[in-house]
């Protein structure tokens, strides 16, 4: 079995406990152990960098690589941007059109996001709670997506008590293979550029390090982790994950530092 040189972990439902906390003392131990063994850690998540910066505020100088926005943006251990894919304006206009025509509005909101800015259509401004202000450097209200001049990495929409598969189907019919529709890991739906996923983002990190995907371990729990888990040499899923496959099970769940404990046993 190939030596592990890179370990990637999803955040929500995997590394983070349900209340978005984690065992900081144990994380320090794991990071020290990884450094001593010259193993790189990557965060591979559906969320944007600014949210990570809030959640992992005490650990931003630890030289981690980041695969964010479900693979649309990747930075290496030195903080260099090594990959980025954005949604072109004609596609954003088609997404806006689809959401306007779709009979069930995203009752928990709609966000067009860059890495630190949330663009929110005016009709959703009242439901975009303070949490968005916590996780974005700025929130800008727009009347139409054509007003957005910044490069958009993803569009996120969130319903309450609604079967999102209906929207998946509508999005796939309307937008086809011009985009990739996936879950966020936080109970919402993301639309990201075509051919973007965590596996492609993680391969950019591995290529940048000069290692093969056989030398990578990854941890995940949801459908947006599936490509990544299938692509690596040592895939692990959380107990109670919503996906199945030939993956090893993490011994403890996300509320009991399962990822960190498993990392210490495999290295």
N, C-alpha and C positions, 0 to 999 in steps of 0.2 A: 504494500500500500504506500502511495506517495506521501512524502512528508508534507505536513500542513505548513504553508508559508503565509497564508492569508485567511482570515476569518471574517465573515460578514454576518451581521445580525440585523433583522428587522427590528423596529421599535415597538409600535403599539401591539399589544397582545403577545409579545415575544420577549423583548428585553425589558420593557417597562411593565410595572404592575398595573392593575386596573385603575389605580388613582394617579397614574403617570409618574410614580416615584421609582426608585431602584436602590439597591444596597450599595451606597457610595464607598463604604469601607472595603467591601469585597471587590468592587470595581477597581479600586486602587491596587489591590493585590493582583488581580488579573492583568491589569495594564503593565505592572512591573514585571510579572512573569513572562508576558508576551515580549516585552522589550529585551529581557535577558535571553530569550530564545530566538530573537530576531524575526518574530511573527507580526505581520501587519494586521491591524483591526480596521474594518470598514463598517460604517453604518449604512444600511441599504433600506430605504424607507419611501413610503408614498408621500411624505410631507416635505415641505420646503425647508431651506437652510435656516431661516430666521427662527422657525419653530424649534429646530434642533438646538440652536444657540441658547434658547430660553431653557429647554429641558435639560441640556447637558452643560449648563453654564460653567460649572466648576472644572470641566474636563476639556475645554476647547484648545488647550495648549499641549495636548497629548499626542499630536501627530497622527490623528485618525484620518482615513480616507472617507469620503462621503458620496454615496449614490443616492441622490434625492429626487423628489417628484416622480417616483416610480421609474427612474432611470433616465429622465430627460436631462439631468445635469450631474456631472461627476467631477469631483476634485480629488487630487491625490494627497498623500501624506504631507506634502509641503504646502498644501493650500492652493496649488495651481489648478486652474480649470482645464480639464483634459478632454471634456466632451460636453456638448450642449445641443439640444434639439428644441426648437420652438414651433409654435403653431402659427402658420401664415394667416394673414388677415382674411383672405377669402374663406379659409376653413373656420375661423372664429365667427364670421358672419353666418356661415351655414349652421354652426352650433347654436348661435343666438336664434336663428330662424326655427330650428328644430325645437328648442325649448319654448319658444313663443307658441308654436303649434301644438305642442304636447299637452294633452288634456289635464294632466295632474302636475301642478307646479311644485317645484322642490320646496316643500314647506319649511325645511330647515336651512334653506339658503343656497346661494349660488355665488361662486367666486372665480374670477379670472386672475391667476396669480403669476407673479414673477418670483424671484427668490426671496424678496423681502416686502413686496407691496401687494395688497389685495385690491383689485378693481371689482367693485360691487355694483350691479345694476340698481338703479334707484328704487325699483319696486321691491327689492329685497333688503333695502337698508335697515328697515325696522326690525328684521329678524336676525340680522348679523350681530350676534351678541358681543359683549365686551371681550370674550375669549379671542375673537379675531384681532382685536386691537392689541391683545397681549402677545399674539404670535406673529404679527406683522409689524414692520417698522412704520408703515403708513397704510391707511385705508382711504381709497379714492372712490367716490360715488360717480358713476357714469350713466348717461341716458341711453347711450348706444355704444356697442363695442368698437365702432369705427373711431371713437374718440381716444382709444388706447394707443399710445405711441410706443410703449415699452414692449420688449419681446416676451410673449406669454408662454410659460412652460406647460401649464395645464389648466383645465377648467374643472372645478369640483362642484358637484351638486348633491344635495342631501335631502332625503325625504323622511318623514316620520310615518310609521305604520303603512308602508306602501311596498308592494312587491317590485323591487328595482329591476327584475329581469324584464319587465315590460318596457322599461326605458332602454335597457341593453339592446333589445330586439329592434326598437325604433331607431336607435343610434346606428346600429350596424346596417340597417336597411338604408337609412338616409345618407350616412357618411361613408359607408363601405370601408375600404382599406386605406382611406386617406388619414385615418386616426387609429389609435389603440384605445379601446374602452376597457377599463379595469376597475376593481374595487380599490379603496384607499388604504384599507387596514384600520380605518376609524369609522366604518359603517356608512361611508358615502361612496359616490362613484366619481372616478377621474376620467377625463378624456385627455390623453397625451398624444404627442406626434406618432405617426405610423412607425412600426418597427422599434418602438421604445419599450423597454421593460427592464427589470432589475438585472436579468442575466446579461443583457448587452452592456449595461452600465458597469457591472462587476467585472466583465471581461476587459473593459477599458482599464480598470485598476490593475488587473492581473497582467495585461499586456504592458502597461506602464512600468510594472515591477520586473518584467521579463520572466514571468512564471506561467505555467499552464493551469487550466481550470481543475485538473486532477489534484493540484496542490492547494485547493481552496475548500474550506468548510463553510457552511452557511446554515443559519437558523431562521425559521419562519413559521407562520401559522395560518396564512390566508391565501386566497386565489392569486393575489398580486405577487406572491412569493414563489409560485409554482415553477415559472421558467427558471428562476435562479436556483432553486433546489434541484431541478432536473439537470442543470448545467455543471454543477460542482462535483468534486470527488467525494466529499463527505457531507451529505445533506442531513439536517436534523429538523424534525417538526415538534411543536409543542404538544403536550397532552391536551386533548380536546380541540386540536386544530380542525379547521373546516375543510381541509384537503387530505387526500390519502395518496400513497405511493410507496415506492421502495426506499423509504426514508427511516433513519434511526429516530427513536423517540427520546426526547429530553426527559430526564428523570423527574425533575420538579417543574411545577407550572410557573407562569410569569409572575405570580404573587410570591413565589418562594425562590427567586433568583436562579431559576432553572438553567438559563443560558450561561450565566457566570460559573455555576457549579460544574456544568458539563464541559465548558472550555478547560477548566482546571483538570478534569479527568482525561481529556483527549490529548493534551499537550504534555 
